[in-house]
Amino acid sequence: MSKTCRNLTPKCCRNKDNLPAWDLSDLYKDIADPKIKQDLQQYQKSVAAFAKKYKGKIASLNAVEFCKLAQEHEHNSVMANKLGVFAYLNMVTQMNNPQAMTFYQNTSESLNDYAKPLIFLSLEINKLPQSKIAEWMKDKNAAYYKPWLSRVRLFKKFELSEEIEEVLHEKSITSGEGWERLYEETSARLKYVVNGKEYNDAEVGKLTLDKSAEIRTAAGREIARVCKENAPLFTLNYNMVIKDKAIEDIKRGFKTPVESQNLANRVDDKAVEALAKTVRENYAKIAHRFYKLKAKWLKVKKLEYWDRNAPLPFESDRKYSWEQAVDIVLKAYTQFSPKLYDLAKDFFDDKHSWIDVPPRQGKRSGAFAMPLPNGYHPYLMLNFVGKQNDVLTLAHELGHGCHMRLSTVQGDLNDATPLTLAEVASVFAEMLTFQSLLKEAKDEKEKLCLIAGKVNDMINTSIRQIAFHFFETRAHNERRNGEVSQARLAQIWKEEMAASLGEFVNIDEVTENNWTQVGHFFWKPFYVYAYSFADCLVNSLYQVYQENKVPNFADKYLKMLAETGVKNYADLLKPFGLDAKSADFWNKGLGLISSYIDELEKLDKRIKI
C-alpha cells in the first residue's frame, strides 16, 4: 500500500512544498491551445446541425430515430462539458489572474450562446403524449435513455414558451451566473491580516483550527471584520441572487422558493420538510449537548462562534504530511472494499495529476470534486495544510471522485445524480476513514479526541446545514416582499445560529455577518439541506453495514453509487432494508450522532478531564 502511495505526482506538477497540483493537459494544453477554438467552432456547428435536423420533427420520430437523436445530443453535451470544465478549473486556482478570468467568462458566454438552438428539445419532448414515450421504450436501445427522458419530463408543467425560454437562457450569463461570478471573484480577492501576516480566504479559516485560543480569536475576529466590511456588497449580491431566482420561479409556477431544487433533487417537498423538522427537533439532543461538553473541555462558560471546531487542549498536535494522509485514506478504502481502493488509487498514480492540493494566493477556498463524462476523469481540489480535518476532507472529496468514476458509465445524458445522493459517497468515505483512525487510537483520551472531532464534523454536516436551510428559506420568503436589509439578514442569521448551536455558543453582533461566507447561498440556493440529507442517510446506511446483516454489502454499495443518476433514492436503499420516507429513518441517522455523544460523556467521566 505505502509503496503505491509514495511519489504519487510528477515533480513537474508539484509546488514548492512538494504538494501535488493538477495538470489539465488531459483536456487542453493551456488557454492558448488552438484545439479550444476548434472545439468551440465544432460545437457551434454540431448544435446548429442538430437543431436543423430535429426541430419540429420529434413527434414523428420512431424509436430508432429517437435513439440516434439522443446519441447526437449526448455527443454535443460531452463537447460542451469538456470545454466548460477546463475553463472553470483553470480559473479557480488563479482567480487573481485577469487572463484566466476573462477566458472563463468568454468560454461560458460562447457555450451559452451556441446552446440556444437546443431550447426546442425539452419543449418538444414534453409536448409528446405518454403513449409516444411508451412506444419508444419498447425498443431496447431507445429504452437506455429512459432516465434522461424521465428527468426532462419532470419539469413539463413548469416550462414556458420557446421565446421566453430563450430569453432566460441568454440572460443567465448576466443574471444568476453573473452574480455567482461576482461573489467568487470578490471572495478570492479578500485579504485577512492575523498577527501581522496576510492570509487569503482559503487559508485564514485554517487558523480557527489552531490549538492556541489567541490565534483562533485573532483569526475569528479578523474573519468577522472582513465579513462586516464586505457585507454591504454581499447583501446587494445576495438580494439579486434571490430576486433573480424568484422571478423565474414565479414565471414557471413554483409555489415555494425550494420547490424547484426539490424537483431537481427528485425528492418530495414533504420529505425535505420532514428532514428539516426532525433535525430541528434534535438540536438540543445533539448540538447543544455536545457544545456544553466542549465548553467544559476548553474551560470556558461559552464557546466563541469561531471555537466550535477548535481542537481540544489535550489533543495531539500531530500534523499529517500529504503522503500520510493519502496512506490513511487509501487504507480505510481498501479495508472496506478492494474495488473501492482500485477506483481511488488512480488519483495518486505517478502518471496522473488529478488533484490540486495546496492553498495559495488566488485559489478558491474550500474543496470540491469536478465530474467529467465517461472517457475522461474527475478532478479534485483541496486546500490541504495537514490537519486531521484535512485528512477527512481528502477522504470526502475522493469519495466524490470514486462515485463519479462509477456513475459515468451511465452516459452523459443519464448520469445526473441529484445533490441529495451526490453527498452520500463522500460522507460514507469520511465515516470509513474516521472509523479506521478510531481503531488505531492508543488510549481513551485519543479516542475521545477522535470522536469529538467526528461529532464536530457531523454537526456541521447535519445540524448546521439545516440551520443554513432555515436561514435561506426565511431570506427567500422575505425577499418576495422587498429587498432584505443587511441588518435583517444579520438578525435572521443570529436567530438560526442561536437556535441550532444552543446556549453554550456565543452568538452576537461580532459574527452576525458571517453568513456572507456560506458560498452555497450564492452558488446554488437550497443546496445545503442535501448535506444533512446525505449525512442522515449515510448514518443509517453505516449502521446497517455494522450490523452485518446485508450480504455483500460493499458490492451492493458500489452498485448503488453507479446507479444514483438513474434510480431514485427509495429504490436505491431497498437492498439495504431502508425506507427514507419513514420518520424513523431520519431519527436513526441522527441517533448515531447522539450515540457518539453518549460515548463522549462516558469517556469524559472515566478520564475525568
C-alpha positions as CSV (number, residue, x, y, z in Angstrom):
1,M,0.0,0.0,0.0
2,S,2.6,2.6,1.1
3,K,4.7,1.9,-2.0
4,T,1.7,2.8,-4.2
5,C,1.2,6.0,-2.2
6,R,4.7,7.4,-2.4
7,N,6.0,9.9,-5.1
8,L,2.5,10.0,-6.4
9,T,2.6,13.0,-8.5
10,P,5.2,14.0,-11.2
11,K,7.6,16.6,-9.8
12,C,6.7,19.0,-12.6
13,C,3.2,19.1,-11.2
14,R,4.2,19.8,-7.6
15,N,4.6,23.1,-5.8
16,K,7.5,24.3,-3.7
17,D,6.2,22.4,-0.7
18,N,6.1,19.2,-2.8
19,L,2.3,19.1,-2.8
20,P,0.5,17.9,-6.0
21,A,-1.2,20.4,-8.3
22,W,-3.4,19.3,-11.1
23,D,-2.4,19.1,-14.7
24,L,-5.3,20.0,-17.0
25,S,-3.5,18.9,-20.2
26,D,-5.7,15.8,-20.4
27,L,-8.3,18.4,-21.6
28,Y,-6.3,21.1,-23.2
29,K,-2.6,22.2,-23.1
30,D,-3.5,25.7,-21.8
31,I,-5.8,28.6,-22.7
32,A,-3.9,29.3,-25.9
33,D,-4.4,25.7,-27.2
34,P,-5.8,26.1,-30.8
35,K,-7.9,23.0,-30.1
36,I,-10.1,25.1,-27.9
37,K,-11.2,27.3,-30.7
38,Q,-11.6,24.3,-33.0
39,D,-13.8,22.5,-30.5
40,L,-15.9,25.6,-29.8
41,Q,-16.5,26.0,-33.5
42,Q,-17.3,22.4,-33.9
43,Y,-19.7,22.5,-31.0
44,Q,-21.5,25.5,-32.6
45,K,-21.8,23.8,-36.0
46,S,-22.9,20.5,-34.4
47,V,-25.6,22.1,-32.3
48,A,-26.9,24.1,-35.3
49,A,-27.0,21.0,-37.5
50,F,-28.8,19.1,-34.7
51,A,-31.5,21.7,-34.4
52,K,-31.9,21.9,-38.2
53,K,-32.3,18.1,-38.4
54,Y,-34.7,17.6,-35.5
55,K,-36.6,20.8,-34.6
56,G,-40.3,20.4,-35.3
57,K,-39.9,16.7,-36.1
58,I,-39.5,14.9,-32.7
59,A,-43.2,13.8,-32.6
60,S,-42.7,12.0,-35.9
61,L,-39.5,10.1,-34.9
62,N,-39.6,6.3,-34.5
63,A,-37.6,4.6,-31.7
64,V,-34.5,4.1,-33.8
65,E,-34.5,7.7,-34.9
66,F,-35.1,8.9,-31.3
67,C,-32.1,6.8,-30.2
68,K,-30.0,8.5,-32.9
69,L,-31.2,11.9,-31.7
70,A,-30.2,11.0,-28.1
71,Q,-26.7,9.8,-29.2
72,E,-26.1,13.0,-31.2
73,H,-27.3,15.2,-28.3
74,E,-25.0,13.3,-25.9
75,H,-22.0,13.8,-28.1
76,N,-22.7,17.6,-28.1
77,S,-23.1,17.6,-24.4
78,V,-19.7,15.9,-23.9
79,M,-18.0,18.5,-26.1
80,A,-19.6,21.4,-24.1
81,N,-18.8,19.7,-20.8
82,K,-15.1,19.4,-21.6
83,L,-14.8,23.0,-22.6
84,G,-16.7,24.4,-19.7
85,V,-14.9,22.3,-17.1
86,F,-11.5,23.2,-18.4
87,A,-12.3,26.9,-18.3
88,Y,-13.6,26.6,-14.7
89,L,-10.7,24.5,-13.4
90,N,-8.2,26.7,-15.0
91,M,-9.8,29.7,-13.3
92,V,-10.4,28.5,-9.7
93,T,-6.7,28.1,-8.8
94,Q,-5.8,31.6,-10.2
95,M,-8.7,33.9,-9.6
96,N,-6.3,36.8,-9.3
97,N,-5.2,36.3,-13.0
98,P,-7.3,38.5,-15.3
99,Q,-6.5,36.3,-18.3
100,A,-7.8,33.2,-16.6
101,M,-11.0,35.1,-15.5
102,T,-11.6,36.5,-19.0
103,F,-11.1,33.2,-20.7
104,Y,-13.6,31.6,-18.3
105,Q,-16.2,34.3,-18.9
106,N,-15.7,34.3,-22.7
107,T,-15.9,30.5,-22.8
108,S,-19.1,30.5,-20.7
109,E,-20.7,33.1,-22.9
110,S,-19.8,31.2,-26.1
111,L,-21.2,27.9,-24.8
112,N,-24.3,29.7,-23.6
113,D,-24.8,31.4,-27.0
114,Y,-24.1,28.3,-29.1
115,A,-26.5,26.2,-27.0
116,K,-29.5,28.4,-27.8
117,P,-30.7,26.3,-30.7
118,L,-31.2,23.4,-28.3
119,I,-34.0,25.1,-26.4
120,F,-36.6,23.4,-28.6
121,L,-35.6,19.9,-27.4
122,S,-37.1,19.6,-24.0
123,L,-40.1,21.7,-25.1
124,E,-41.0,19.3,-27.9
125,I,-40.3,16.2,-25.7
126,N,-42.7,17.5,-23.1
127,K,-45.4,18.0,-25.7
128,L,-45.4,14.3,-26.5
129,P,-48.2,12.1,-25.2
130,Q,-47.1,9.4,-22.9
131,S,-48.1,6.8,-25.5
132,K,-45.4,8.1,-27.8
133,I,-42.8,7.7,-25.0
134,A,-44.1,4.2,-24.3
135,E,-43.7,3.3,-28.0
136,W,-40.1,4.4,-28.0
137,M,-39.4,2.5,-24.8
138,K,-40.3,-0.8,-26.4
139,D,-37.0,-0.6,-28.3
140,K,-34.1,-1.8,-26.1
141,N,-31.6,0.8,-27.4
142,A,-34.1,3.7,-27.0
143,A,-35.0,2.5,-23.5
144,Y,-31.4,3.1,-22.5
145,Y,-32.2,6.8,-22.4
146,K,-35.3,6.4,-20.2
147,P,-33.6,8.1,-17.2
148,W,-32.9,11.2,-19.2
149,L,-36.4,11.3,-20.7
150,S,-37.9,10.9,-17.3
151,R,-35.8,13.7,-15.9
152,V,-36.8,16.1,-18.8
153,R,-40.5,15.3,-18.3
154,L,-40.3,16.1,-14.6
155,F,-40.3,19.8,-15.5
156,K,-43.0,19.5,-18.1
157,K,-45.6,21.7,-16.3
158,F,-43.0,24.3,-15.4
159,E,-41.7,25.1,-18.9
160,L,-42.5,28.3,-20.7
161,S,-42.8,29.3,-24.4
162,E,-39.7,28.9,-26.6
163,E,-39.3,32.6,-26.8
164,I,-39.3,33.1,-23.1
165,E,-37.0,30.1,-22.5
166,E,-34.6,31.6,-25.0
167,V,-34.5,35.0,-23.2
168,L,-34.0,33.2,-19.8
169,H,-31.2,31.1,-21.3
170,E,-29.4,34.2,-22.8
171,K,-29.8,36.2,-19.7
172,S,-28.5,33.5,-17.3
173,I,-24.9,34.6,-18.1
174,T,-25.6,38.1,-16.8
175,S,-28.0,37.3,-14.1
176,G,-27.6,34.1,-12.0
177,E,-24.2,33.2,-13.3
178,G,-23.1,36.8,-13.3
179,W,-23.9,37.2,-9.6
180,E,-22.2,33.9,-8.8
181,R,-19.1,35.1,-10.5
182,L,-19.1,38.4,-8.6
183,Y,-19.3,36.5,-5.3
184,E,-16.5,34.1,-6.2
185,E,-14.1,36.7,-7.6
186,T,-14.7,39.1,-4.7
187,S,-14.2,36.3,-2.1
188,A,-10.9,35.2,-3.8
189,R,-9.6,38.8,-3.6
190,L,-10.3,39.2,0.1
191,K,-7.3,39.6,2.4
192,Y,-7.0,38.9,6.1
193,V,-4.3,40.0,8.4
194,V,-3.7,38.0,11.5
195,N,-0.7,38.9,13.8
196,G,0.9,40.9,11.1
197,K,0.7,38.1,8.4
198,E,-1.6,38.2,5.4
199,Y,-3.8,35.3,4.5
200,N,-6.3,34.6,1.7
201,D,-9.8,33.3,2.0
202,A,-8.7,29.7,1.6
203,E,-6.0,30.0,4.3
204,V,-7.5,32.1,7.1
205,G,-10.2,29.6,8.1
206,K,-7.5,27.0,9.0
207,L,-6.3,29.3,11.8
208,T,-9.6,28.8,13.6
209,L,-8.4,25.2,14.0
210,D,-5.2,26.2,15.8
211,K,-4.6,25.0,19.3
212,S,-3.9,28.5,20.5
213,A,-7.0,30.3,21.7
214,E,-5.3,33.6,21.0
215,I,-4.6,32.7,17.3
216,R,-8.2,31.4,17.0
217,T,-9.6,34.6,18.4
218,A,-7.4,36.8,16.2
219,A,-8.4,34.8,13.2
220,G,-12.1,34.7,14.1
221,R,-12.3,38.4,14.8
222,E,-10.5,39.2,11.5
223,I,-12.9,37.0,9.6
224,A,-15.8,38.7,11.2
225,R,-14.2,42.1,10.5
226,V,-13.8,41.3,6.8
227,C,-17.3,39.9,6.6
228,K,-18.7,43.1,8.1
229,E,-16.6,45.3,5.8
230,N,-17.9,43.4,2.7
231,A,-21.4,42.8,3.9
232,P,-23.0,45.8,2.0
233,L,-21.7,44.4,-1.3
234,F,-22.7,40.8,-0.4
235,T,-26.1,41.9,0.8
236,L,-26.8,43.5,-2.6
237,N,-25.3,40.4,-4.3
238,Y,-27.5,38.1,-2.3
239,N,-30.6,40.1,-2.8
240,M,-30.0,39.9,-6.6
241,V,-29.4,36.2,-6.4
242,I,-32.7,35.7,-4.6
243,K,-34.7,38.1,-6.8
244,D,-33.4,36.6,-10.0
245,K,-34.4,33.1,-8.8
246,A,-37.8,34.4,-7.6
247,I,-38.6,36.0,-11.0
248,E,-38.0,32.7,-12.8
249,D,-39.7,30.6,-10.1
250,I,-42.9,32.7,-10.2
251,K,-43.0,32.7,-14.0
252,R,-42.6,28.9,-14.1
253,G,-45.3,28.4,-11.4
254,F,-43.2,27.1,-8.5
255,K,-45.1,27.8,-5.3
256,T,-42.2,28.0,-2.9
257,P,-38.5,29.0,-3.4
258,V,-37.3,25.5,-2.5
259,E,-39.6,23.6,-4.8
260,S,-37.5,23.8,-8.0
261,Q,-34.5,22.4,-6.2
262,N,-36.5,19.7,-4.6
263,L,-37.7,18.7,-8.1
264,A,-34.1,18.7,-9.4
265,N,-33.2,16.5,-6.4
266,R,-36.1,14.3,-7.2
267,V,-37.4,14.4,-3.6
268,D,-40.8,15.2,-2.3
269,D,-41.4,18.7,-0.7
270,K,-42.8,16.9,2.3
271,A,-39.8,14.7,2.7
272,V,-37.5,17.8,2.9
273,E,-39.8,19.4,5.4
274,A,-39.8,16.2,7.5
275,L,-36.0,16.1,7.4
276,A,-35.6,19.8,8.4
277,K,-38.3,19.4,11.2
278,T,-36.7,16.2,12.5
279,V,-33.2,17.8,12.6
280,R,-34.5,20.9,14.4
281,E,-36.2,18.7,17.0
282,N,-32.8,17.2,17.6
283,Y,-30.8,20.4,18.0
284,A,-30.8,20.2,21.8
285,K,-30.2,16.4,22.0
286,I,-27.1,16.7,19.7
287,A,-25.6,20.1,19.1
288,H,-26.5,21.8,22.4
289,R,-25.3,18.8,24.4
290,F,-22.1,18.5,22.5
291,Y,-21.1,22.2,22.8
292,K,-21.8,22.0,26.6
293,L,-19.2,19.3,26.8
294,K,-16.8,21.2,24.5
295,A,-17.1,24.4,26.5
296,K,-16.1,22.3,29.6
297,W,-13.1,20.8,27.9
298,L,-12.0,24.3,26.7
299,K,-12.6,25.6,30.2
300,V,-14.9,28.4,29.2
301,K,-18.5,29.2,30.1
302,K,-19.4,29.7,26.4
303,L,-17.6,28.9,23.2
304,E,-17.0,31.7,20.8
305,Y,-18.5,31.2,17.4
306,W,-15.1,30.6,15.9
307,D,-14.2,28.0,18.6
308,R,-16.8,25.5,17.5
309,N,-14.3,23.4,15.6
310,A,-11.3,24.2,17.8
311,P,-9.0,21.3,18.8
312,L,-9.2,20.1,22.4
313,P,-6.5,21.4,24.7
314,F,-5.3,17.8,25.5
315,E,-5.4,16.8,21.8
316,S,-2.3,15.7,20.0
317,D,-0.6,18.5,17.9
318,R,0.0,16.0,15.2
319,K,0.2,17.3,11.6
320,Y,-0.1,14.9,8.7
321,S,2.1,15.0,5.6
322,W,0.3,14.6,2.3
323,E,1.7,11.1,2.0
324,Q,0.5,10.1,5.4
325,A,-3.0,11.5,4.6
326,V,-3.1,9.5,1.4
327,D,-1.9,6.3,3.1
328,I,-4.6,6.7,5.9
329,V,-7.4,7.3,3.4
330,L,-6.4,4.5,1.0
331,K,-6.0,2.1,3.9
332,A,-9.6,2.8,5.0
333,Y,-10.9,2.4,1.5
334,T,-9.2,-0.9,0.9
335,Q,-10.3,-2.3,4.2
336,F,-13.9,-1.7,3.1
337,S,-13.6,-2.8,-0.5
338,P,-10.6,-3.6,-2.7
339,K,-12.8,-2.4,-5.6
340,L,-13.1,1.0,-4.0
341,Y,-9.4,1.1,-3.5
342,D,-8.8,0.4,-7.2
343,L,-11.1,3.3,-8.1
344,A,-9.3,5.6,-5.6
345,K,-5.6,4.8,-6.3
346,D,-5.6,6.2,-9.8
347,F,-6.0,9.7,-8.4
348,F,-2.5,9.3,-6.9
349,D,-0.8,7.4,-9.7
350,D,2.6,8.9,-10.8
351,K,1.2,9.1,-14.3
352,H,-1.7,11.3,-13.3
353,S,-2.2,14.8,-11.9
354,W,-5.9,14.8,-10.9
355,I,-5.7,16.7,-7.6
356,D,-4.8,20.3,-6.7
357,V,-3.7,20.2,-3.1
358,P,-2.0,23.3,-1.6
359,P,-3.7,26.6,-0.7
360,R,-2.2,29.6,-2.5
361,Q,-3.0,33.2,-3.5
362,G,-5.9,33.5,-5.9
363,K,-7.1,29.9,-5.3
364,R,-10.7,29.4,-4.4
365,S,-11.4,28.4,-0.8
366,G,-12.9,25.1,0.3
367,A,-12.7,21.8,-1.6
368,F,-14.7,20.1,-4.4
369,A,-14.7,17.3,-6.9
370,M,-15.4,18.1,-10.6
371,P,-17.1,15.4,-12.7
372,L,-16.4,14.8,-16.4
373,P,-18.1,12.5,-18.9
374,N,-17.1,8.9,-19.5
375,G,-13.8,8.7,-21.3
376,Y,-12.3,11.4,-19.0
377,H,-11.8,11.5,-15.3
378,P,-12.8,13.7,-12.3
379,Y,-10.6,16.4,-10.8
380,L,-10.3,17.1,-7.0
381,M,-9.5,20.5,-5.5
382,L,-8.3,20.7,-1.8
383,N,-6.7,23.3,0.4
384,F,-4.5,20.9,2.5
385,V,-2.4,22.1,5.4
386,G,-2.1,18.8,7.3
387,K,-4.8,19.0,10.0
388,Q,-6.9,15.9,10.8
389,N,-9.8,17.7,9.2
390,D,-7.8,17.8,6.0
391,V,-7.4,14.1,6.1
392,L,-11.1,13.6,6.3
393,T,-11.7,16.3,3.6
394,L,-9.4,14.2,1.3
395,A,-11.5,11.1,2.1
396,H,-14.7,13.2,1.4
397,E,-13.6,14.6,-2.0
398,L,-12.0,11.3,-3.0
399,G,-15.4,9.6,-2.2
400,H,-16.9,12.0,-4.7
401,G,-14.3,11.2,-7.3
402,C,-14.8,7.4,-6.9
403,H,-18.6,7.9,-7.2
404,M,-18.1,9.9,-10.3
405,R,-15.9,7.3,-11.9
406,L,-18.6,4.7,-11.2
407,S,-21.7,6.7,-12.3
408,T,-20.3,8.0,-15.6
409,V,-20.8,4.5,-17.2
410,Q,-24.5,5.5,-17.4
411,G,-23.6,8.1,-20.1
412,D,-23.6,11.9,-20.1
413,L,-27.4,12.3,-20.5
414,N,-28.5,9.7,-18.0
415,D,-25.8,10.4,-15.3
416,A,-27.5,13.2,-13.4
417,T,-27.0,12.3,-9.7
418,P,-29.1,14.7,-7.6
419,L,-27.4,16.7,-4.8
420,T,-29.0,14.6,-2.1
421,L,-27.3,11.5,-3.4
422,A,-24.1,13.2,-4.6
423,E,-23.0,13.7,-1.0
424,V,-23.6,10.1,0.0
425,A,-20.3,8.6,-1.3
426,S,-18.3,11.5,0.2
427,V,-19.8,11.3,3.7
428,F,-19.6,7.5,3.7
429,A,-15.9,7.7,2.8
430,E,-15.4,10.1,5.7
431,M,-17.0,7.7,8.0
432,L,-14.8,4.8,6.8
433,T,-11.7,6.9,7.4
434,F,-12.8,8.1,10.8
435,Q,-13.5,4.5,11.9
436,S,-10.1,3.4,10.6
437,L,-8.4,6.2,12.7
438,L,-10.6,5.3,15.7
439,K,-9.5,1.6,15.6
440,E,-5.8,2.8,15.8
441,A,-6.4,5.1,18.8
442,K,-3.8,4.3,21.5
443,D,-5.8,5.3,24.6
444,E,-9.1,6.6,25.8
445,K,-8.0,10.2,25.6
446,E,-7.1,9.9,21.9
447,K,-10.3,8.1,21.3
448,L,-12.3,10.9,22.9
449,C,-10.5,13.5,20.7
450,L,-11.2,11.5,17.6
451,I,-14.9,11.0,18.4
452,A,-15.2,14.7,19.4
453,G,-13.7,15.7,16.1
454,K,-16.1,13.4,14.2
455,V,-19.1,14.7,16.1
456,N,-18.0,18.2,15.3
457,D,-18.0,17.4,11.6
458,M,-21.3,15.6,11.8
459,I,-22.9,18.5,13.5
460,N,-21.5,20.8,10.8
461,T,-22.9,18.5,8.1
462,S,-26.3,17.5,9.5
463,I,-27.4,20.2,12.1
464,R,-25.7,23.3,10.9
465,Q,-26.6,22.8,7.2
466,I,-30.3,22.6,8.3
467,A,-29.8,25.9,10.2
468,F,-28.4,27.3,6.9
469,H,-31.5,25.9,5.2
470,F,-33.8,27.7,7.6
471,F,-31.8,30.9,7.1
472,E,-32.1,30.9,3.3
473,T,-35.7,29.8,3.4
474,R,-36.5,32.9,5.5
475,A,-34.4,35.1,3.4
476,H,-36.0,34.0,0.1
477,N,-39.5,34.2,1.6
478,E,-38.9,37.8,2.9
479,R,-37.3,38.9,-0.4
480,R,-40.6,38.4,-2.1
481,N,-41.9,41.4,-0.1
482,G,-38.9,43.6,-1.0
483,E,-35.2,43.8,-0.5
484,V,-33.9,42.3,2.7
485,S,-31.5,44.6,4.5
486,Q,-28.1,43.8,5.9
487,A,-29.4,44.3,9.4
488,R,-32.3,41.9,8.8
489,L,-30.1,39.2,7.3
490,A,-27.8,39.6,10.3
491,Q,-30.8,39.2,12.6
492,I,-32.1,36.0,10.8
493,W,-28.5,34.6,10.9
494,K,-28.2,35.2,14.7
495,E,-31.6,33.6,15.4
496,E,-30.9,30.5,13.3
497,M,-27.4,30.0,14.7
498,A,-28.5,30.5,18.3
499,A,-31.4,28.0,17.9
500,S,-29.1,25.3,16.3
501,L,-25.9,25.8,18.4
502,G,-27.5,26.5,21.8
503,E,-26.7,28.4,24.9
504,F,-23.1,27.3,25.1
505,V,-22.0,29.0,21.9
506,N,-21.8,32.8,21.9
507,I,-23.8,34.3,19.0
508,D,-23.7,38.1,18.9
509,E,-23.1,41.1,16.7
510,V,-19.4,40.3,16.2
511,T,-20.2,37.4,13.8
512,E,-23.6,38.5,12.6
513,N,-22.3,39.0,9.0
514,N,-20.6,35.6,8.8
515,W,-23.5,34.4,6.6
516,T,-21.6,36.0,3.7
517,Q,-19.0,33.2,4.0
518,V,-21.6,30.5,3.0
519,G,-20.9,30.3,-0.7
520,H,-23.7,27.8,-1.4
521,F,-26.2,30.6,-0.7
522,F,-24.8,32.4,-3.8
523,W,-23.8,29.5,-6.0
524,K,-26.7,27.1,-5.5
525,P,-29.7,28.2,-3.5
526,F,-31.1,25.3,-1.4
527,Y,-28.1,23.1,-1.9
528,V,-27.3,23.0,1.8
529,Y,-30.1,20.6,3.0
530,A,-28.5,18.0,0.7
531,Y,-25.6,17.6,3.1
532,S,-27.9,16.9,6.0
533,F,-30.0,14.5,3.9
534,A,-26.8,12.6,2.9
535,D,-25.4,12.6,6.4
536,C,-28.5,11.1,7.9
537,L,-28.8,8.6,5.0
538,V,-25.2,7.6,5.4
539,N,-25.5,7.2,9.2
540,S,-28.4,4.8,8.7
541,L,-26.6,3.0,5.9
542,Y,-23.4,2.7,8.1
543,Q,-25.4,1.2,10.9
544,V,-26.7,-1.5,8.5
545,Y,-23.1,-2.1,7.5
546,Q,-22.1,-2.5,11.1
547,E,-24.9,-4.9,11.8
548,N,-23.5,-7.2,9.1
549,K,-27.0,-8.4,8.1
550,V,-26.8,-7.5,4.4
551,P,-24.7,-10.0,2.4
552,N,-22.1,-8.5,0.0
553,F,-22.7,-5.0,1.5
554,A,-19.7,-3.4,-0.2
555,D,-20.6,-4.7,-3.7
556,K,-24.2,-3.6,-3.3
557,Y,-23.0,-0.2,-2.0
558,L,-20.8,0.3,-5.1
559,K,-23.6,-0.8,-7.4
560,M,-25.8,1.8,-5.7
561,L,-23.3,4.5,-6.4
562,A,-23.2,3.5,-10.1
563,E,-27.0,4.0,-10.3
564,T,-27.6,7.2,-8.4
565,G,-28.1,9.1,-11.7
566,V,-30.7,6.6,-13.0
567,K,-32.7,5.5,-9.9
568,N,-34.4,7.3,-7.1
569,Y,-33.2,7.2,-3.5
570,A,-36.1,4.9,-2.4
571,D,-35.2,2.2,-4.9
572,L,-31.5,2.6,-4.2
573,L,-32.0,1.9,-0.5
574,K,-34.2,-1.2,-0.8
575,P,-31.3,-3.7,-1.0
576,F,-30.3,-2.4,2.5
577,G,-33.7,-2.6,4.0
578,L,-34.0,1.2,4.5
579,D,-37.1,3.4,3.9
580,A,-36.2,7.1,3.6
581,K,-39.9,8.0,3.6
582,S,-40.1,7.0,7.3
583,A,-39.5,9.5,10.1
584,D,-37.7,6.7,11.9
585,F,-35.2,6.7,9.1
586,W,-34.1,10.2,9.9
587,N,-34.1,9.7,13.6
588,K,-32.0,6.6,13.2
589,G,-29.4,8.6,11.3
590,L,-29.4,11.4,13.9
591,G,-29.3,8.7,16.6
592,L,-25.8,7.6,15.5
593,I,-24.5,11.1,16.3
594,S,-26.4,11.1,19.6
595,S,-24.8,7.7,20.5
596,Y,-21.3,9.2,19.8
597,I,-22.1,12.0,22.3
598,D,-23.3,9.3,24.8
599,E,-19.8,7.7,24.4
600,L,-18.1,11.1,24.9
601,E,-20.0,11.7,28.1
602,K,-18.9,8.2,29.4
603,L,-15.3,8.8,28.4
604,D,-15.3,12.2,30.0
605,K,-16.4,10.7,33.3
606,R,-13.8,8.0,33.1
607,I,-10.9,10.2,32.1
608,K,-12.0,13.0,34.5
609,I,-10.8,15.8,32.3
